[in-house]
Amino acid sequence: MSKDAEDRALEAEREVGRINAFFPILPRLGNRWAASRPWEGKTIALNLHLTSLTAALVRELQLGGGTFIVSGASPATTHVGTVEMLRNEGIEVYTGRERDDGFASVLDHKPDLIVDVGFQLVNALLDRRPERAKATLGAIEITRSGITRLRKRTEPLPFPVLNINDGRLKNAVENRHGVGEALWQAVARLTGMHLSGRRVAVLGYGPVGKGLAMYARAAGMSVEVVEPDPVRRLFAHYDGFVSPDLDEALSRAGVVVTATGRPGVLSVDHLAKARSGVVLVNAGHGGNEIDVSSIQAAAERVDHIGEQVVRYRLENGPRVTVLGGGHPLNIVTNAGSPEPVLLHFAVLGLALESLATGDFPAGEVIVPDAIEAEAAAFALHALNPTAT
Ligand SMILES: NC(=O)c1ccc[n+]([C@@H]2O[C@H](COP(=O)([O-])OP(=O)(O)OC[C@H]3O[C@@H](n4cnc5c(N)ncnc54)[C@H](O)[C@@H]3O)[C@@H](O)[C@H]2O)c1
């Protein structure tokens, strides 16, 4: 191993240690798996983003026996240190060309169980190794995009696929608290603004918008919500937020954040009414909620005034600053606490345990309440040993 790879593996090791020190949910699960060995004798393929959080998960899963094969879900989220750290622990890791080759190398290991992010590995199994698919015990899908791909398949699935994206915990903890906390942390860090006293318009009042509004208020911001759905506007009202229309909110806001899941909700045409100096931020996954190209096209001057901070002077209009190029800012800047993801991984581990030992019908199965309740109990214990 090169010196550089060795250094990065050590860095990943240290990162995993730090993550576990303050929220030891995964090591506690690891203790249980070391005792019960739920996947003894089985082969498990994990197609995941290879970050230090994933390394923390794989390290504990391994204690439950079995053989783990890992592939990187995307080159953009594959960290060299994580790959080296896993390889040092004797785990086979596929990245780059081997991974892109239809996941053939991963499937050559004949996995009994699969954990997937984006349903690419499961799709490869179903399309290219239908015989092997019949012998597969089950799979887990983590993401909304993966579930969308799963539901596009026309033929019945030969094994159960546990959908852990649509459980109760992800919406309530990761979408609401995870994004709410992380996004404002990123805004403060990139701009140096103290958030207290700033006026913000939150576009969209789903779980993500609700978290953004709540954390903005906690930071001392004055919050308005723009939401077309009257039911959600009523929720915003009872949560204590006024909900004007977009033009009115823009006439006051110093910061606008989008969380709608819809493209082009904020384009240059809307900004005619905006205050000069307004800061635009997106939290939605698409990265296209703010129509940055329309702003760029109408700009008479563009200044890159910091990392991920671009200021546009619009012709006959306001000055507008876009953070993170309109991509989801918490993700682009890797901001926020790792706890929501670790909790999600705890659900994943417990779902894998159930899949290895339990009896689920073939097809999509929403993660059962009992698994989430157990993950929540582990989380409470990791947060405060006296809480359970
Ligand atoms: N950044 C992250 O880490 C992260 C994490 C989870 C989800 N997301 C993404 O955040 C987005 C929102 O997620 P959610 O679960 O709250 O979605 P949701 O669909 O429950 O809520 C979106 C809300 O936006 C409203 N809306 C639609 N068009 C609008 C418009 N033009 N102006 C104002 N409001 C409008 C809808 O009525 C709805 O209430 C999605 O794209 C989701 O994928 C991001």
The ligand as an ORCA input file, in Angstrom:
! r2SCAN-3c Opt
* xyz 0 1
  N     -30.865     17.717      1.333
  C     -31.092     16.520      1.838
  O     -30.221     15.897      2.474
  C     -32.430     15.904      1.663
  C     -32.855     14.856      2.534
  C     -34.148     14.341      2.353
  C     -34.955     14.824      1.326
  N     -34.481     15.805      0.496
  C     -35.277     16.380     -0.598
  O     -35.954     17.567     -0.135
  C     -37.113     17.764     -0.965
  C     -38.346     17.955     -0.070
  O     -38.555     16.759      0.658
  P     -39.906     16.547      1.484
  O     -39.825     15.167      2.038
  O     -40.150     17.696      2.404
  O     -40.960     16.582      0.256
  P     -42.548     16.738      0.229
  O     -42.942     16.367     -1.155
  O     -43.184     16.058      1.387
  O     -42.779     18.322      0.434
  C     -42.559     19.260     -0.576
  C     -43.555     20.402     -0.381
  O     -43.265     21.418     -1.358
  C     -44.516     21.968     -1.763
  N     -44.353     22.677     -3.043
  C     -44.519     22.192     -4.298
  N     -44.303     23.178     -5.200
  C     -44.004     24.297     -4.503
  C     -43.695     25.622     -4.887
  N     -43.639     26.000     -6.163
  N     -43.447     26.531     -3.902
  C     -43.494     26.169     -2.599
  N     -43.791     24.907     -2.184
  C     -44.031     23.979     -3.138
  C     -45.429     20.778     -1.831
  O     -46.801     21.165     -1.788
  C     -45.007     19.986     -0.610
  O     -45.768     20.317      0.542
  C     -37.196     16.546     -1.884
  O     -36.542     16.877     -3.099
  C     -36.370     15.499     -1.142
  O     -35.845     14.515     -2.013
  C     -33.255     16.360      0.666
*
